[in-house]
Amino acid sequence: MLDRLTAAALQLAVALIALMPLPLSRRLGSAVAWLFLVTRSRAACATQSNIDVCFADASTTERKALVRTSLRATGALVAETGMLWHWPKARWQRTIESVRGDDLIASAISVGAGVLLLAPHYGNWELLNLYLGERFGLVAMYDPPRIAALDRLLRTQRARAGSTLVPATTAGVRALLRALADGQLVGVLPDQVPDQGTGVYAPFFARPALTMTLPQRLVQRTNVLAVVGYAHRTARGGFEIVVEVIPPSVFAEDPVRCATAINAHIEAIVRSDPAQYQWQYKRFKHGPPGLPAMY
């Protein structure tokens, strides 16, 4: 009963946010971010820890400023959920100012080749899911929430434009392999922290990060086109969707070299606008033996 009430309350809050113009809902998101900061919430503490480690060469003032702007971006992401869950296609599409590189996906799919999309926790990956699901149909792996009612709600909303969600399980991996073999577009969050024992340690901003080997295994077993994609917030208030090819050499035999190259690609994207990375995500929660815990 409590789980259903939680899901219903979330759905109501998102529906109310959807009634607002996007700039106004984002201002509400900024207020949420301010609350994160002043209450020293878990999101604020994780953001501070990540930024202190990843930008250790920056001054204390610079790191504090980045924490504030990062939390505002997190607030914007929360506020944008109303748009993503409730706005009609014509309306949310108007927030996309430009698209670069999606012709790479179209070309591969047109000849029956599968495409593996790596979408890091940067910008608004939920909008990326909506756009690619509507245009191509997207089979995406996700980590189901513990509350069953929330899981049903998230699957319904994320699939509303044409995406199909599969859980991060062995059965889900099999579903991804089938989709790639059938020439479909498949999405994975490459900086999602895997379970201990199922990944390799590779540097991310010079710190060892447990990194999934799933992208390498998918490419090696299906020989597909691999790309990285993200939806970047622009200075004008909309989004730019970007798709870039990852060289096939990245997916070599050595899983550590592969994970290192993928992390380096993500790091380059993040450095272009660090505030848009989801620093509240505990990317380093499973550190290697001998390294002090961060969170």
Backbone as CSV, one residue per row, in Angstrom:
resi,resn,N_x,N_y,N_z,CA_x,CA_y,CA_z,C_x,C_y,C_z
1,MET,0.830,-1.204,0.000,0.000,0.000,0.000,0.866,1.257,0.000
2,LEU,1.890,1.274,0.875,2.776,2.429,0.965,3.517,2.643,-0.353
3,ASP,3.921,1.529,-0.995,4.629,1.639,-2.266,3.739,2.272,-3.329
4,ARG,2.475,1.872,-3.368,1.551,2.440,-4.354,1.315,3.913,-4.087
5,LEU,1.238,4.284,-2.814,1.052,5.695,-2.469,2.274,6.520,-2.884
6,THR,3.463,5.965,-2.680,4.688,6.658,-3.088,4.693,6.899,-4.590
7,ALA,4.341,5.869,-5.361,4.304,6.002,-6.814,3.246,7.014,-7.239
8,ALA,2.078,6.987,-6.582,1.000,7.917,-6.927,1.403,9.354,-6.612
9,ALA,2.072,9.557,-5.469,2.516,10.902,-5.098,3.542,11.434,-6.095
10,LEU,4.459,10.561,-6.509,5.454,10.967,-7.506,4.778,11.328,-8.820
11,GLN,3.830,10.517,-9.240,3.141,10.777,-10.496,2.380,12.106,-10.436
12,LEU,1.739,12.391,-9.306,1.006,13.648,-9.148,1.959,14.837,-9.189
13,ALA,3.079,14.733,-8.473,4.050,15.837,-8.460,4.585,16.112,-9.855
14,VAL,4.906,15.056,-10.588,5.423,15.224,-11.951,4.361,15.836,-12.855
15,ALA,3.100,15.408,-12.701,2.016,15.955,-13.514,1.835,17.447,-13.262
16,LEU,1.976,17.869,-12.004,1.857,19.292,-11.683,3.018,20.092,-12.290
17,ILE,4.218,19.524,-12.219,5.378,20.193,-12.820,5.192,20.334,-14.327
18,ALA,4.559,19.334,-14.950,4.357,19.354,-16.397,3.454,20.489,-16.846
19,LEU,2.636,21.025,-15.927,1.755,22.145,-16.267,2.515,23.457,-16.390
20,MET,3.730,23.504,-15.858,4.521,24.727,-15.873,5.304,24.855,-17.180
21,PRO,5.578,26.090,-17.600,6.558,26.267,-18.680,7.918,25.755,-18.211
22,LEU,8.718,25.296,-19.149,9.998,24.690,-18.771,10.889,25.636,-17.958
23,PRO,11.034,26.920,-18.326,11.883,27.800,-17.506,11.416,27.896,-16.056
24,LEU,10.086,27.926,-15.853,9.568,28.018,-14.487,9.831,26.733,-13.719
25,SER,9.633,25.580,-14.359,9.883,24.325,-13.659,11.362,24.182,-13.319
26,ARG,12.225,24.710,-14.182,13.658,24.652,-13.880,14.009,25.547,-12.698
27,ARG,13.322,26.672,-12.556,13.562,27.516,-11.369,13.138,26.766,-10.103
28,LEU,12.062,26.014,-10.222,11.662,25.167,-9.099,12.753,24.142,-8.814
29,GLY,13.337,23.595,-9.883,14.438,22.658,-9.710,15.629,23.292,-9.024
30,SER,15.893,24.570,-9.312,16.991,25.279,-8.643,16.722,25.417,-7.146
31,ALA,15.445,25.609,-6.793,15.091,25.683,-5.373,15.329,24.334,-4.695
32,VAL,15.001,23.255,-5.397,15.269,21.915,-4.858,16.769,21.727,-4.658
33,ALA,17.551,22.186,-5.623,19.005,22.071,-5.510,19.529,22.859,-4.309
34,TRP,18.955,24.028,-4.068,19.355,24.833,-2.907,19.062,24.067,-1.611
35,LEU,17.918,23.378,-1.568,17.592,22.576,-0.390,18.586,21.431,-0.219
36,PHE,18.962,20.790,-1.346,19.989,19.750,-1.282,21.238,20.278,-0.591
37,LEU,21.618,21.489,-0.970,22.882,22.057,-0.482,22.807,22.441,0.983
38,VAL,21.778,23.176,1.367,21.717,23.691,2.743,21.434,22.594,3.758
39,THR,20.774,21.527,3.322,20.482,20.428,4.250,21.584,19.373,4.261
40,ARG,22.612,19.588,3.457,23.714,18.615,3.331,23.147,17.223,3.062
41,SER,22.278,17.167,2.064,21.643,15.906,1.689,22.690,14.924,1.176
42,ARG,22.257,13.666,1.021,23.167,12.651,0.480,23.623,13.023,-0.928
43,ALA,22.705,13.602,-1.706,23.072,14.024,-3.061,24.160,15.089,-3.020
44,ALA,24.027,16.054,-2.106,25.019,17.128,-2.000,26.355,16.587,-1.505
45,CYS,26.312,15.680,-0.540,27.560,15.126,0.002,28.298,14.290,-1.040
46,ALA,27.549,13.465,-1.791,28.183,12.660,-2.833,28.756,13.549,-3.925
47,THR,28.025,14.608,-4.284,28.508,15.548,-5.290,29.812,16.182,-4.842
48,GLN,29.851,16.628,-3.584,31.059,17.258,-3.049,32.231,16.279,-3.063
49,SER,31.997,15.051,-2.621,33.073,14.055,-2.573,33.621,13.769,-3.969
50,ASN,32.724,13.579,-4.934,33.163,13.282,-6.295,33.960,14.428,-6.898
51,ILE,33.474,15.636,-6.717,34.143,16.800,-7.310,35.480,17.057,-6.626
52,ASP,35.553,16.873,-5.318,36.829,17.060,-4.616,37.897,16.113,-5.145
53,VAL,37.504,14.886,-5.462,38.466,13.891,-5.954,38.795,14.120,-7.429
54,CYS,37.772,14.353,-8.237,37.974,14.435,-9.685,38.564,15.770,-10.126
55,PHE,38.434,16.799,-9.312,38.994,18.113,-9.656,39.902,18.596,-8.520
56,ALA,40.761,17.689,-8.083,41.641,17.998,-6.951,42.580,19.151,-7.250
57,ASP,42.884,19.395,-8.525,43.784,20.492,-8.886,43.103,21.846,-8.861
58,ALA,41.776,21.867,-8.804,41.044,23.139,-8.758,41.087,23.706,-7.340
59,SER,40.867,24.988,-7.225,40.855,25.627,-5.906,39.582,25.248,-5.148
60,THR,39.614,25.471,-3.846,38.427,25.195,-3.029,37.236,26.001,-3.514
61,THR,37.466,27.253,-3.858,36.395,28.121,-4.362,35.814,27.574,-5.656
62,GLU,36.674,27.120,-6.555,36.203,26.571,-7.832,35.396,25.299,-7.626
63,ARG,35.861,24.458,-6.703,35.123,23.214,-6.466,33.765,23.496,-5.834
64,LYS,33.685,24.431,-4.910,32.398,24.778,-4.299,31.437,25.341,-5.336
65,ALA,31.962,26.139,-6.242,31.117,26.698,-7.300,30.590,25.599,-8.209
66,LEU,31.443,24.626,-8.510,31.013,23.516,-9.357,29.972,22.659,-8.652
67,VAL,30.104,22.468,-7.354,29.084,21.732,-6.601,27.735,22.428,-6.749
68,ARG,27.721,23.750,-6.607,26.454,24.498,-6.708,25.842,24.367,-8.099
69,THR,26.652,24.564,-9.136,26.105,24.493,-10.493,25.701,23.060,-10.847
70,SER,26.435,22.082,-10.322,26.070,20.693,-10.564,24.721,20.362,-9.935
71,LEU,24.509,20.803,-8.702,23.233,20.537,-8.047,22.085,21.263,-8.757
72,ARG,22.361,22.457,-9.313,21.320,23.137,-10.087,20.972,22.328,-11.335
73,ALA,21.987,21.723,-11.960,21.722,20.861,-13.127,20.910,19.636,-12.722
74,THR,21.199,19.101,-11.535,20.417,17.980,-11.022,18.976,18.403,-10.791
75,GLY,18.793,19.593,-10.234,17.445,20.129,-10.042,16.727,20.313,-11.368
76,ALA,17.459,20.757,-12.384,16.862,20.916,-13.717,16.416,19.568,-14.267
77,LEU,17.237,18.548,-14.046,16.885,17.206,-14.515,15.603,16.719,-13.853
78,VAL,15.479,16.970,-12.554,14.254,16.596,-11.838,13.060,17.349,-12.414
79,ALA,13.223,18.652,-12.633,12.128,19.473,-13.149,11.720,19.058,-14.555
80,GLU,12.669,18.624,-15.337,12.379,18.242,-16.723,11.597,16.938,-16.827
81,THR,11.459,16.223,-15.709,10.702,14.971,-15.727,9.254,15.207,-16.134
82,GLY,8.684,16.336,-15.742,7.313,16.653,-16.145,7.169,16.714,-17.655
83,MET,8.117,17.370,-18.295,8.128,17.454,-19.754,8.246,16.060,-20.372
84,LEU,9.140,15.263,-19.850,9.438,13.963,-20.442,8.293,12.973,-20.273
85,TRP,7.582,13.066,-19.166,6.522,12.103,-18.894,5.172,12.502,-19.470
86,HIS,4.939,13.804,-19.681,3.576,14.237,-19.996,3.426,15.084,-21.255
87,TRP,4.451,15.792,-21.672,4.268,16.648,-22.837,4.050,15.813,-24.094
88,PRO,3.186,16.266,-25.007,3.046,15.568,-26.291,4.321,15.696,-27.124
89,LYS,4.450,14.810,-28.097,5.687,14.746,-28.887,6.058,16.090,-29.501
90,ALA,5.099,16.763,-30.114,5.411,18.025,-30.798,5.992,19.051,-29.832
91,ARG,5.557,19.008,-28.572,6.024,20.006,-27.606,7.426,19.692,-27.102
92,TRP,7.680,18.414,-26.695,9.037,18.130,-26.191,10.057,18.179,-27.315
93,GLN,9.635,17.885,-28.530,10.580,17.965,-29.646,11.058,19.397,-29.888
94,ARG,10.209,20.379,-29.559,10.607,21.781,-29.762,11.735,22.203,-28.829
95,THR,11.977,21.454,-27.760,13.094,21.802,-26.873,14.438,21.360,-27.460
96,ILE,14.409,20.528,-28.498,15.647,20.050,-29.134,16.064,21.041,-30.212
97,GLU,17.145,21.760,-29.962,17.588,22.808,-30.878,18.382,22.253,-32.053
98,SER,19.099,21.175,-31.826,19.894,20.593,-32.908,20.185,19.132,-32.594
99,VAL,20.436,18.377,-33.655,20.803,16.963,-33.525,22.015,16.737,-34.415
100,ARG,23.024,16.111,-33.834,24.260,15.870,-34.581,24.659,14.405,-34.467
101,GLY,24.759,13.729,-35.596,25.298,12.375,-35.610,24.284,11.254,-35.626
102,ASP,22.975,11.558,-35.520,22.026,10.443,-35.510,21.915,9.768,-36.871
103,ASP,22.457,10.415,-37.923,22.498,9.770,-39.234,23.392,8.524,-39.216
104,LEU,24.336,8.480,-38.278,25.176,7.289,-38.126,24.324,6.080,-37.745
105,ILE,23.377,6.313,-36.829,22.478,5.237,-36.412,21.568,4.849,-37.577
106,ALA,21.008,5.855,-38.244,20.088,5.588,-39.355,20.763,4.773,-40.450
107,SER,22.010,5.121,-40.777,22.726,4.421,-41.849,22.955,2.959,-41.494
108,ALA,23.364,2.703,-40.240,23.618,1.321,-39.825,22.334,0.497,-39.835
109,ILE,21.269,1.054,-39.272,20.009,0.312,-39.191,19.435,0.054,-40.592
110,SER,19.655,0.988,-41.520,19.103,0.834,-42.873,19.678,-0.369,-43.611
111,VAL,20.863,-0.815,-43.209,21.469,-1.992,-43.855,21.401,-3.217,-42.947
112,GLY,20.585,-3.135,-41.904,20.361,-4.294,-41.045,21.397,-4.509,-39.974
113,ALA,22.246,-3.506,-39.708,23.282,-3.647,-38.682,22.768,-3.125,-37.344
114,GLY,23.124,-3.824,-36.278,22.770,-3.357,-34.954,23.656,-2.203,-34.522
115,VAL,23.165,-1.400,-33.575,23.921,-0.252,-33.048,23.875,-0.296,-31.527
116,LEU,25.042,-0.215,-30.904,25.141,-0.132,-29.443,25.384,1.316,-29.060
117,LEU,24.435,1.894,-28.326,24.535,3.269,-27.862,24.972,3.281,-26.403
118,LEU,26.071,3.972,-26.117,26.528,4.169,-24.744,26.113,5.574,-24.315
119,ALA,25.264,5.656,-23.303,24.713,6.939,-22.868,25.113,7.200,-21.420
120,PRO,26.143,8.001,-21.178,26.583,8.257,-19.800,25.615,9.148,-19.032
121,HIS,25.845,9.250,-17.714,25.019,10.089,-16.842,25.371,11.573,-17.061
122,TYR,25.075,12.063,-18.224,25.443,13.431,-18.587,24.257,14.095,-19.271
123,GLY,24.014,15.373,-18.942,22.908,16.089,-19.552,21.585,15.464,-19.143
124,ASN,20.717,15.240,-20.122,19.434,14.614,-19.836,19.306,13.357,-20.685
125,TRP,19.761,12.224,-20.132,19.702,10.967,-20.884,18.269,10.475,-21.031
126,GLU,17.341,10.964,-20.201,15.942,10.587,-20.353,15.370,11.187,-21.642
127,LEU,15.759,12.409,-21.971,15.332,13.009,-23.233,15.951,12.266,-24.411
128,LEU,17.200,11.857,-24.265,17.852,11.069,-25.304,17.063,9.780,-25.550
129,ASN,16.643,9.124,-24.482,15.824,7.908,-24.595,14.535,8.197,-25.343
130,LEU,13.895,9.318,-25.034,12.630,9.677,-25.668,12.829,9.917,-27.166
131,TYR,13.867,10.681,-27.499,14.121,11.014,-28.906,14.471,9.771,-29.725
132,LEU,15.404,8.970,-29.223,15.840,7.796,-29.974,14.761,6.720,-30.011
133,GLY,13.993,6.594,-28.931,12.895,5.638,-28.928,11.855,5.988,-29.965
134,GLU,11.544,7.273,-30.093,10.547,7.712,-31.057,11.051,7.560,-32.484
135,ARG,12.330,7.838,-32.707,12.846,7.809,-34.074,13.227,6.412,-34.550
136,PHE,13.875,5.634,-33.678,14.414,4.349,-34.116,13.798,3.136,-33.421
137,GLY,13.195,3.377,-32.251,12.898,2.241,-31.387,14.194,1.887,-30.674
138,LEU,14.174,1.882,-29.367,15.392,1.673,-28.577,15.147,0.582,-27.561
139,VAL,16.053,-0.389,-27.506,16.014,-1.416,-26.461,17.061,-1.015,-25.432
140,ALA,16.619,-0.627,-24.248,17.530,-0.048,-23.261,17.559,-0.876,-21.986
141,MET,18.769,-1.051,-21.461,18.925,-1.728,-20.176,18.796,-0.709,-19.048
142,TYR,18.108,-1.108,-17.978,17.951,-0.209,-16.834,18.021,-1.021,-15.554
143,ASP,18.242,-0.313,-14.459,18.327,-0.935,-13.139,16.993,-0.728,-12.422
144,PRO,16.138,-1.748,-12.307,14.802,-1.560,-11.732,14.868,-1.074,-10.288
145,PRO,14.009,-0.108,-9.916,13.954,0.313,-8.514,13.380,-0.791,-7.636
146,ARG,13.683,-0.699,-6.335,13.244,-1.751,-5.411,11.721,-1.748,-5.227
147,ILE,11.087,-0.582,-5.367,9.638,-0.476,-5.178,8.937,-0.872,-6.477
148,ALA,8.144,-1.938,-6.418,7.523,-2.486,-7.627,6.629,-1.463,-8.330
149,ALA,5.882,-0.676,-7.558,4.979,0.312,-8.163,5.769,1.376,-8.924
150,LEU,6.919,1.773,-8.377,7.770,2.738,-9.073,8.364,2.129,-10.337
151,ASP,8.691,0.854,-10.280,9.230,0.171,-11.452,8.211,0.194,-12.588
152,ARG,6.968,-0.130,-12.292,5.922,-0.106,-13.325,5.750,1.290,-13.893
153,LEU,5.780,2.294,-13.014,5.619,3.679,-13.448,6.759,4.100,-14.362
154,LEU,7.993,3.807,-13.974,9.145,4.201,-14.779,9.147,3.494,-16.135
155,ARG,8.817,2.203,-16.133,8.802,1.471,-17.404,7.747,2.041,-18.342
156,THR,6.596,2.393,-17.792,5.528,2.955,-18.624,5.946,4.285,-19.233
157,GLN,6.518,5.164,-18.413,6.855,6.503,-18.891,8.048,6.475,-19.847
158,ARG,9.044,5.674,-19.540,10.225,5.640,-20.408,9.922,4.962,-21.744
159,ALA,8.892,4.132,-21.783,8.561,3.419,-23.018,7.521,4.151,-23.857
160,ARG,7.075,5.312,-23.422,5.925,5.942,-24.088,6.215,6.416,-25.500
161,ALA,7.487,6.586,-25.861,7.817,7.038,-27.210,8.353,5.919,-28.087
162,GLY,8.384,4.701,-27.578,8.815,3.595,-28.424,9.967,2.771,-27.898
163,SER,10.497,3.114,-26.732,11.599,2.340,-26.173,11.086,1.072,-25.485
164,THR,11.929,0.047,-25.469,11.653,-1.184,-24.740,12.715,-1.334,-23.668
165,LEU,12.295,-1.507,-22.421,13.243,-1.611,-21.318,13.444,-3.056,-20.911
166,VAL,14.707,-3.416,-20.655,15.031,-4.749,-20.151,15.857,-4.570,-18.881
167,PRO,15.690,-5.453,-17.897,16.409,-5.293,-16.624,17.882,-5.646,-16.755
168,ALA,18.672,-5.126,-15.818,20.113,-5.405,-15.799,20.352,-6.766,-15.160
169,THR,19.951,-7.806,-15.876,20.087,-9.184,-15.428,20.629,-10.013,-16.587
170,THR,20.885,-11.279,-16.316,21.331,-12.174,-17.385,20.296,-12.255,-18.500
171,ALA,19.024,-12.318,-18.119,17.962,-12.344,-19.128,17.959,-11.047,-19.940
172,GLY,18.236,-9.923,-19.270,18.296,-8.645,-19.972,19.434,-8.600,-20.973
173,VAL,20.591,-9.148,-20.610,21.728,-9.197,-21.534,21.375,-10.046,-22.756
174,ARG,20.702,-11.160,-22.540,20.283,-11.996,-23.677,19.352,-11.222,-24.604
175,ALA,18.463,-10.416,-24.003,17.545,-9.611,-24.814,18.313,-8.576,-25.645
176,LEU,19.354,-7.978,-25.063,20.176,-7.026,-25.809,20.882,-7.713,-26.978
177,LEU,21.419,-8.893,-26.739,22.108,-9.631,-27.799,21.163,-9.958,-28.948
178,ARG,19.941,-10.371,-28.617,18.960,-10.675,-29.664,18.620,-9.433,-30.467
179,ALA,18.440,-8.296,-29.754,18.091,-7.055,-30.438,19.216,-6.601,-31.377
180,LEU,20.458,-6.709,-30.926,21.583,-6.331,-31.779,21.682,-7.253,-32.991
181,ALA,21.477,-8.534,-32.780,21.519,-9.493,-33.891,20.416,-9.212,-34.904
182,ASP,19.300,-8.637,-34.433,18.178,-8.310,-35.310,18.326,-6.932,-35.963
183,GLY,19.474,-6.266,-35.734,19.706,-4.963,-36.363,19.011,-3.804,-35.686
184,GLN,18.811,-3.892,-34.361,18.144,-2.819,-33.627,19.148,-1.932,-32.899
185,LEU,18.623,-0.834,-32.366,19.403,0.087,-31.543,19.261,-0.320,-30.084
186,VAL,20.394,-0.500,-29.418,20.424,-0.941,-28.020,21.161,0.100,-27.192
187,GLY,20.629,0.428,-26.012,21.246,1.438,-25.159,21.698,0.897,-23.820
188,VAL,22.887,1.345,-23.388,23.463,0.957,-22.096,24.082,2.190,-21.467
189,LEU,23.962,2.331,-20.140,24.670,3.388,-19.418,26.045,2.862,-19.030
190,PRO,27.105,3.273,-19.714,28.414,2.653,-19.497,29.060,3.010,-18.174
191,ASP,28.582,4.078,-17.520,29.150,4.447,-16.219,28.256,4.016,-15.072
192,GLN,27.305,3.129,-15.351,26.541,2.485,-14.277,27.492,1.544,-13.542
193,VAL,27.538,1.625,-12.222,28.478,0.805,-11.464,27.981,-0.640,-11.433
194,PRO,28.784,-1.588,-11.915,28.357,-2.989,-11.889,28.527,-3.587,-10.499
195,ASP,27.990,-4.785,-10.323,28.217,-5.502,-9.074,29.698,-5.873,-8.965
196,GLN,30.185,-5.918,-7.742,31.574,-6.319,-7.543,31.796,-7.732,-8.084
197,GLY,32.895,-7.884,-8.785,33.197,-9.157,-9.398,32.719,-9.289,-10.824
198,THR,31.964,-8.282,-11.321,31.442,-8.361,-12.690,32.013,-7.260,-13.586
199,GLY,32.976,-6.510,-13.090,33.579,-5.445,-13.888,35.074,-5.422,-13.692
200,VAL,35.707,-4.375,-14.221,37.150,-4.185,-14.063,37.386,-2.761,-13.571
201,TYR,38.537,-2.548,-12.938,38.884,-1.202,-12.499,39.631,-0.483,-13.623
202,ALA,39.150,0.715,-13.930,39.769,1.546,-14.961,39.698,2.993,-14.495
203,PRO,40.678,3.823,-14.854,40.688,5.197,-14.355,39.552,6.043,-14.918
204,PHE,38.965,6.847,-14.045,37.991,7.868,-14.424,38.362,9.106,-13.645
205,PHE,38.791,10.150,-14.341,39.371,11.326,-13.680,40.497,10.881,-12.740
206,ALA,41.317,9.959,-13.226,42.539,9.482,-12.556,42.277,8.607,-11.334
207,ARG,41.030,8.361,-10.985,40.735,7.483,-9.838,40.178,6.155,-10.350
208,PRO,40.630,5.022,-9.788,40.097,3.730,-10.241,38.591,3.641,-10.004
209,ALA,37.873,3.289,-11.050,36.417,3.157,-10.964,36.011,1.790,-11.490
210,LEU,35.197,1.080,-10.727,34.700,-0.204,-11.191,33.816,0.036,-12.414
211,THR,34.184,-0.560,-13.532,33.559,-0.251,-14.816,33.043,-1.529,-15.468
212,MET,31.849,-1.455,-16.022,31.257,-2.645,-16.635,32.019,-3.069,-17.886
213,THR,32.028,-4.359,-18.133,32.632,-4.918,-19.345,31.568,-5.306,-20.366
214,LEU,30.299,-5.028,-20.058,29.209,-5.407,-20.948,29.350,-4.819,-22.355
215,PRO,29.692,-3.528,-22.519,29.819,-3.007,-23.884,30.809,-3.799,-24.732
216,GLN,31.948,-4.145,-24.151,32.935,-4.913,-24.900,32.370,-6.276,-25.297
217,ARG,31.694,-6.942,-24.360,31.158,-8.268,-24.653,30.082,-8.202,-25.743
218,LEU,29.252,-7.173,-25.711,28.209,-7.037,-26.718,28.800,-6.799,-28.112
219,VAL,29.811,-5.927,-28.176,30.423,-5.633,-29.477,31.156,-6.846,-30.020
220,GLN,31.896,-7.530,-29.182,32.665,-8.673,-29.655,31.775,-9.833,-30.110
221,ARG,30.615,-9.969,-29.497,29.735,-11.093,-29.849,28.821,-10.776,-31.025
222,THR,28.652,-9.491,-31.348,27.702,-9.153,-32.411,28.320,-8.324,-33.538
223,ASN,29.517,-7.763,-33.328,30.199,-6.990,-34.369,29.322,-5.847,-34.893
224,VAL,28.878,-4.996,-33.991,27.957,-3.915,-34.332,28.665,-2.564,-34.301
225,LEU,27.967,-1.537,-34.765,28.462,-0.169,-34.646,28.267,0.298,-33.203
226,ALA,29.300,0.865,-32.600,29.199,1.407,-31.235,29.305,2.923,-31.281
227,VAL,28.387,3.587,-30.588,28.378,5.047,-30.534,28.153,5.476,-29.096
228,VAL,28.505,6.727,-28.813,28.151,7.333,-27.533,27.198,8.478,-27.829
229,GLY,26.188,8.650,-26.971,25.195,9.698,-27.216,24.824,10.421,-25.938
230,TYR,24.437,11.682,-26.095,24.000,12.468,-24.938,23.142,13.639,-25.391
231,ALA,22.330,14.154,-24.465,21.497,15.335,-24.700,22.017,16.449,-23.799
232,HIS,22.659,17.418,-24.411,23.371,18.482,-23.703,22.474,19.714,-23.590
233,ARG,22.324,20.264,-22.378,21.588,21.525,-22.217,22.412,22.672,-22.804
234,THR,21.757,23.509,-23.583,22.456,24.631,-24.211,22.255,25.906,-23.411
235,ALA,23.037,26.927,-23.753,22.913,28.221,-23.083,21.569,28.877,-23.376
236,ARG,20.904,28.453,-24.447,19.611,29.036,-24.825,18.446,28.373,-24.087
237,GLY,18.726,27.319,-23.332,17.678,26.688,-22.545,17.093,25.431,-23.142
238,GLY,17.548,25.072,-24.355,17.077,23.838,-24.967,18.121,22.749,-24.873
239,PHE,18.119,21.862,-25.867,19.035,20.727,-25.856,19.678,20.541,-27.224
240,GLU,20.897,20.039,-27.201,21.570,19.555,-28.390,21.795,18.058,-28.191
241,ILE,21.334,17.257,-29.125,21.556,15.812,-29.065,22.764,15.481,-29.929
242,VAL,23.702,14.743,-29.348,24.964,14.431,-30.025,25.170,12.920,-30.022
243,VAL,25.555,12.394,-31.186,25.925,10.981,-31.321,27.298,10.924,-31.968
244,GLU,28.228,10.195,-31.343,29.602,10.103,-31.837,30.021,8.639,-31.929
245,VAL,30.781,8.313,-32.957,31.277,6.947,-33.114,32.410,6.676,-32.134
246,ILE,32.422,5.478,-31.578,33.558,5.009,-30.792,34.368,4.081,-31.689
247,PRO,35.658,4.340,-31.868,36.455,3.510,-32.783,36.403,2.032,-32.410
248,PRO,36.301,1.137,-33.402,36.261,-0.305,-33.111,37.467,-0.798,-32.322
249,SER,38.607,-0.107,-32.467,39.819,-0.533,-31.760,39.654,-0.468,-30.248
250,VAL,38.693,0.344,-29.780,38.444,0.447,-28.344,38.048,-0.913,-27.766
251,PHE,37.336,-1.701,-28.559,36.785,-2.961,-28.053,37.744,-4.115,-28.348
252,ALA,38.993,-3.909,-27.991,40.037,-4.911,-28.206,39.867,-6.049,-27.201
253,GLU,40.819,-6.984,-27.238,40.692,-8.181,-26.409,40.802,-7.896,-24.912
254,ASP,41.589,-6.889,-24.538,41.842,-6.628,-23.119,40.708,-5.801,-22.515
255,PRO,39.947,-6.333,-21.560,38.809,-5.589,-21.006,39.219,-4.327,-20.253
256,VAL,40.397,-4.317,-19.621,40.835,-3.112,-18.901,41.137,-1.986,-19.886
257,ARG,41.811,-2.309,-20.977,42.084,-1.287,-21.998,40.790,-0.740,-22.587
258,CYS,39.820,-1.621,-22.817,38.535,-1.196,-23.350,37.823,-0.263,-22.372
259,ALA,37.740,-0.671,-21.101,37.082,0.154,-20.086,37.790,1.488,-19.911
260,THR,39.125,1.478,-19.990,39.904,2.714,-19.864,39.578,3.672,-21.006
261,ALA,39.477,3.144,-22.227,39.184,3.988,-23.383,37.766,4.561,-23.311
262,ILE,36.805,3.742,-22.890,35.422,4.235,-22.770,35.335,5.307,-21.683
263,ASN,35.976,5.077,-20.536,35.983,6.081,-19.472,36.636,7.378,-19.935
264,ALA,37.701,7.269,-20.724,38.384,8.467,-21.233,37.459,9.244,-22.167
265,HIS,36.677,8.535,-22.973,35.737,9.200,-23.874,34.665,9.935,-23.069
266,ILE,34.148,9.267,-22.041,33.145,9.908,-21.186,33.747,11.121,-20.474
267,GLU,34.969,10.969,-19.971,35.621,12.071,-19.268,35.771,13.286,-20.170
268,ALA,36.106,13.084,-21.446,36.245,14.206,-22.377,34.914,14.929,-22.559
269,ILE,33.815,14.166,-22.621,32.488,14.791,-22.723,32.194,15.595,-21.461
270,VAL,32.465,15.006,-20.311,32.177,15.675,-19.042,32.973,16.960,-18.908
271,ARG,34.221,16.944,-19.303,35.057,18.141,-19.169,34.572,19.295,-20.034
272,SER,33.780,19.004,-21.065,33.243,20.092,-21.889,32.243,20.943,-21.115
273,ASP,31.599,20.368,-20.118,30.668,21.104,-19.246,30.451,20.272,-17.989
274,PRO,31.383,20.339,-17.026,31.354,19.421,-15.876,30.072,19.458,-15.052
275,ALA,29.391,20.593,-15.018,28.192,20.691,-14.184,27.082,19.770,-14.672
276,GLN,27.102,19.385,-15.944,26.007,18.573,-16.481,26.185,17.077,-16.220
277,TYR,27.297,16.688,-15.632,27.445,15.281,-15.244,26.738,15.067,-13.909
278,GLN,26.173,13.883,-13.727,25.420,13.608,-12.500,26.371,13.205,-11.375
279,TRP,26.994,14.215,-10.769,28.004,13.961,-9.738,27.401,13.411,-8.452
280,GLN,26.096,13.501,-8.286,25.501,12.905,-7.079,25.461,11.389,-7.167
281,TYR,25.715,10.841,-8.370,25.769,9.389,-8.540,27.080,8.875,-7.946
282,LYS,27.008,7.816,-7.137,28.193,7.323,-6.432,29.027,6.423,-7.353
283,ARG,29.710,7.081,-8.277,30.476,6.360,-9.304,31.598,5.519,-8.709
284,PHE,32.129,5.922,-7.551,33.281,5.229,-6.969,32.899,4.425,-5.720
285,LYS,31.656,3.957,-5.662,31.203,3.305,-4.423,31.879,1.957,-4.183
286,HIS,32.356,1.310,-5.230,33.086,0.046,-5.064,34.548,0.289,-5.432
287,GLY,35.318,0.773,-4.475,36.726,1.047,-4.737,37.573,-0.206,-4.663
288,PRO,38.755,-0.160,-5.243,39.653,-1.317,-5.175,40.175,-1.509,-3.754
289,PRO,40.626,-2.724,-3.424,41.164,-2.977,-2.079,42.317,-2.022,-1.770
290,GLY,42.315,-1.504,-0.544,43.390,-0.635,-0.105,43.111,0.850,-0.304
291,LEU,42.077,1.197,-1.083,41.742,2.605,-1.296,40.631,3.000,-0.326
292,PRO,40.794,4.085,0.419,39.769,4.467,1.394,38.407,4.690,0.746
293,ALA,37.348,4.332,1.471,35.994,4.528,0.944,35.705,6.025,0.801
294,MET,34.948,6.384,-0.220,34.667,7.791,-0.477,33.367,8.269,0.144
295,TYR,32.409,7.396,0.332,31.072,7.858,0.720,30.681,7.287,2.093
